[in-house]
């Protein structure tokens, strides 16, 4: 997998992921690039200094910010591993379920918010969902290298498992109760539905509750990654009370 962008490459090198080769554009000697090169050398990763034309060709789109990293394919976790990790932290499990988020930019944004908010892990579906790729890594500003992400065949089966672990599952949807009225403290999983389709009916029926973001404008919905950020930080706010 090819990772581009200074933040994404830097965070990938700081993680436990295995990298094979680093490409650096000749003449790029900013502090960030120097730190990236130092990290690569520390991990004994092959470094190749190339001109911009070559790096544009390697990355295909040229949006590399002077650096690109070849990393082994992303290794997904399982829901069980996420719950096990959450329990090891001494905090109640906090999980985000991104159900049929197809836009990698949205998935990257959700991952970035989740990492910043202390979410223990993210669950995504195998079907009709973006996978963790270069775009997701770049849009997450490298956060995907630090968050456990599980890819499951059936999201509803994952929800059933979480409920068996005494984790309350709430869906974010327009027809739910205002999120400020819901008790989001403790062990919680938040389901964010896909662009346009929202959360599926069966998923809402399976969940312990449905919450909504109060709207006052003429537009009655938010971008999926923005909605995720609002709901995730409402949970954080309640935990801090």
C-alpha positions as CSV (number, residue, x, y, z in Angstrom):
1,X,0.0,0.0,0.0
2,X,1.3,3.4,-1.0
3,X,0.9,6.2,1.6
4,X,1.4,9.8,0.6
5,X,1.3,13.1,2.5
6,X,3.6,14.2,5.3
7,X,1.2,13.6,8.2
8,X,0.1,10.2,7.0
9,X,3.6,9.0,6.3
10,X,4.9,10.4,9.6
11,X,2.2,8.7,11.7
12,X,2.6,5.4,9.7
13,X,6.3,5.4,10.6
14,X,5.5,6.0,14.3
15,X,3.0,3.1,14.4
16,X,3.8,-0.6,14.5
17,X,3.0,-1.1,10.8
18,X,5.7,-2.6,8.6
19,X,7.1,-0.3,5.9
20,X,9.3,-1.4,3.0
21,X,10.5,1.8,1.3
22,X,10.4,5.6,1.6
23,X,10.5,7.9,-1.3
24,X,11.6,11.5,-0.7
25,X,11.6,14.3,-3.2
26,X,15.1,15.8,-3.8
27,X,15.5,19.3,-2.3
28,X,12.8,18.8,0.3
29,X,14.6,19.5,3.6
30,X,11.9,21.0,5.9
31,X,11.8,20.0,9.5
32,X,8.9,17.6,8.9
33,X,10.7,15.8,6.1
34,X,13.9,15.6,8.1
35,X,12.0,14.0,10.9
36,X,10.4,11.5,8.5
37,X,13.8,10.5,7.1
38,X,15.2,10.1,10.6
39,X,12.3,7.8,11.6
40,X,12.8,5.7,8.5
41,X,16.5,5.4,9.2
42,X,15.8,4.4,12.8
43,X,13.6,1.6,11.5
44,X,16.1,0.6,8.8
45,X,13.7,1.3,6.0
46,X,15.2,1.8,2.5
47,X,15.1,5.5,1.5
48,X,15.2,6.6,-2.1
49,X,15.7,10.3,-3.0
50,X,14.0,11.1,-6.3
51,X,13.1,14.1,-8.4
52,X,9.5,15.5,-8.4
53,X,8.7,14.0,-11.8
54,X,9.6,10.5,-10.6
55,X,7.6,11.0,-7.3
56,X,4.6,12.3,-9.3
57,X,4.8,9.1,-11.4
58,X,5.1,6.8,-8.4
59,X,2.2,8.4,-6.6
60,X,0.1,8.7,-9.8
61,X,-1.7,11.8,-8.6
62,X,1.2,14.0,-7.4
63,X,-0.5,14.8,-4.1
64,X,2.4,13.6,-2.1
65,X,3.9,16.7,-0.4
66,X,7.3,15.5,-1.2
67,X,7.1,12.1,0.4
68,X,5.6,8.6,-0.1
69,X,5.9,5.4,1.8
70,X,5.4,1.8,0.7
71,X,3.7,0.0,3.6
72,X,2.5,-3.6,3.9
73,X,-1.3,-3.9,3.5
74,X,-3.4,-2.6,6.4
75,X,-4.0,-5.2,9.0
76,X,-7.6,-5.1,10.4
77,X,-8.5,-6.0,14.0
78,X,-11.6,-7.9,15.0
79,X,-14.5,-6.7,17.2
80,X,-13.3,-9.0,19.9
81,X,-9.8,-7.5,19.8
82,X,-11.2,-4.0,20.0
83,X,-13.3,-4.9,23.1
84,X,-10.3,-6.7,24.7
85,X,-8.1,-3.6,24.1
86,X,-10.8,-1.3,25.5
87,X,-11.1,-3.4,28.6
88,X,-7.3,-3.3,29.1
89,X,-7.3,0.5,29.2
90,X,-9.5,0.7,32.4
91,X,-12.1,2.8,30.6
92,X,-15.5,1.7,29.4
93,X,-15.4,0.6,25.8
94,X,-16.1,3.4,23.3
95,X,-16.6,2.2,19.8
96,X,-17.7,3.8,16.5
97,X,-19.5,1.8,13.8
98,X,-19.3,3.3,10.4
99,X,-22.0,1.5,8.5
100,X,-21.8,1.8,4.7
101,X,-19.6,4.9,4.6
102,X,-18.5,4.8,1.0
103,X,-16.6,8.0,0.6
104,X,-13.0,7.5,1.8
105,X,-12.8,11.2,2.7
106,X,-15.6,10.7,5.1
107,X,-14.2,7.5,6.6
108,X,-10.8,9.3,7.0
109,X,-12.5,12.2,8.8
110,X,-14.4,9.8,11.1
111,X,-11.2,8.0,12.0
112,X,-9.4,11.2,12.7
113,X,-12.2,12.4,15.0
114,X,-12.3,9.0,16.7
115,X,-8.5,9.0,17.4
116,X,-8.7,12.5,18.9
117,X,-11.6,11.6,21.1
118,X,-10.1,8.5,22.6
119,X,-12.4,6.0,20.8
120,X,-11.1,2.4,21.3
121,X,-11.9,1.2,17.9
122,X,-14.0,1.5,14.7
123,X,-16.0,-1.2,13.0
124,X,-16.8,-1.0,9.2
125,X,-18.5,-3.4,6.9
126,X,-16.9,-5.3,4.0
127,X,-19.7,-4.4,1.6
128,X,-20.7,-1.0,0.3
129,X,-18.0,0.6,2.5
130,X,-14.7,2.3,1.9
131,X,-11.6,0.3,3.0
132,X,-8.5,1.7,4.6
133,X,-6.4,2.9,1.7
134,X,-4.1,5.7,0.9
135,X,-6.9,8.3,0.6
136,X,-8.3,7.2,4.0
137,X,-4.9,7.4,5.6
138,X,-4.2,10.8,4.2
139,X,-7.7,12.2,5.1
140,X,-7.3,10.8,8.6
141,X,-4.0,12.8,8.9
142,X,-2.4,9.5,9.8
143,X,-4.9,8.6,12.6
144,X,-5.7,5.3,10.9
145,X,-2.2,4.1,11.9
146,X,-3.2,4.4,15.5
147,X,-6.8,3.3,15.7
148,X,-7.9,-0.3,15.7
149,X,-10.3,-0.9,12.8
150,X,-12.3,-4.0,12.3
151,X,-13.9,-5.0,8.9
152,X,-16.9,-7.3,9.3
153,X,-19.1,-9.2,6.9
154,X,-22.3,-8.3,8.9
155,X,-22.5,-5.1,10.9
156,X,-25.6,-6.3,12.7
157,X,-23.8,-9.4,14.0
158,X,-21.1,-7.2,15.3
159,X,-23.7,-5.1,17.1
160,X,-25.2,-8.2,18.7
161,X,-21.7,-9.2,19.9
162,X,-21.2,-5.7,21.4
163,X,-24.5,-5.9,23.2
164,X,-23.5,-9.3,24.6
165,X,-20.5,-7.5,26.1
166,X,-22.9,-5.0,27.9
167,X,-22.0,-2.2,25.5
168,X,-25.0,0.0,24.7
169,X,-25.5,0.7,21.0
170,X,-27.0,4.0,19.8
171,X,-27.7,4.9,16.2
172,X,-27.4,8.5,15.0
173,X,-30.5,9.2,12.8
174,X,-32.8,12.1,12.1
175,X,-35.8,10.4,13.8
176,X,-34.1,9.8,17.1
177,X,-34.4,11.6,20.4
178,X,-32.2,14.6,20.8
179,X,-28.7,13.4,21.8
180,X,-28.6,15.8,24.7
181,X,-31.4,13.8,26.3
182,X,-29.8,10.4,25.9
183,X,-27.4,8.9,28.5
184,X,-24.2,8.3,26.6
185,X,-22.0,7.6,29.6
186,X,-20.3,4.3,30.1
187,X,-19.8,1.6,27.6
188,X,-21.2,2.9,24.3
189,X,-21.0,2.1,20.6
190,X,-22.2,4.8,18.2
191,X,-23.5,3.9,14.7
192,X,-23.0,6.4,11.9
193,X,-25.0,5.6,8.7
194,X,-23.9,5.9,5.1
195,X,-24.1,9.0,2.9
196,X,-27.6,9.4,1.7
197,X,-29.0,6.1,3.0
198,X,-28.4,6.7,6.7
199,X,-28.7,3.8,9.2
200,X,-30.6,0.8,8.0
201,X,-34.0,-0.1,9.5
202,X,-32.9,-3.4,10.9
203,X,-29.9,-1.8,12.5
204,X,-32.0,0.8,14.2
205,X,-34.4,-1.9,15.5
206,X,-31.4,-3.9,16.9
207,X,-29.9,-0.9,18.6
208,X,-30.6,0.1,22.2
209,X,-31.6,3.6,21.1
210,X,-31.7,6.2,18.3
211,X,-30.3,9.7,18.8
212,X,-30.4,12.8,16.7
213,X,-28.5,16.0,16.3
214,X,-30.9,19.0,16.8
215,X,-31.2,21.0,13.6
216,X,-32.3,24.6,13.3
217,X,-31.5,25.5,9.7
218,X,-33.3,24.7,6.5
219,X,-30.9,21.9,5.7
220,X,-31.9,18.8,7.8
221,X,-28.7,16.7,7.6
222,X,-24.9,17.0,8.1
223,X,-22.1,15.4,6.2
224,X,-21.4,11.9,7.7
225,X,-18.0,12.7,9.1
226,X,-19.3,16.0,10.6
227,X,-22.3,14.2,12.2
228,X,-19.9,11.6,13.6
229,X,-17.7,14.3,15.2
230,X,-20.7,16.0,16.8
231,X,-22.1,12.8,18.3
232,X,-18.8,11.5,19.4
233,X,-17.9,14.7,21.2
234,X,-21.3,14.8,22.9
235,X,-20.4,11.4,24.4
236,X,-17.0,12.8,25.4
237,X,-18.8,15.9,27.0
238,X,-21.1,13.7,29.0
239,X,-18.3,11.5,30.3
240,X,-16.5,14.6,31.5
241,X,-19.5,15.9,33.5
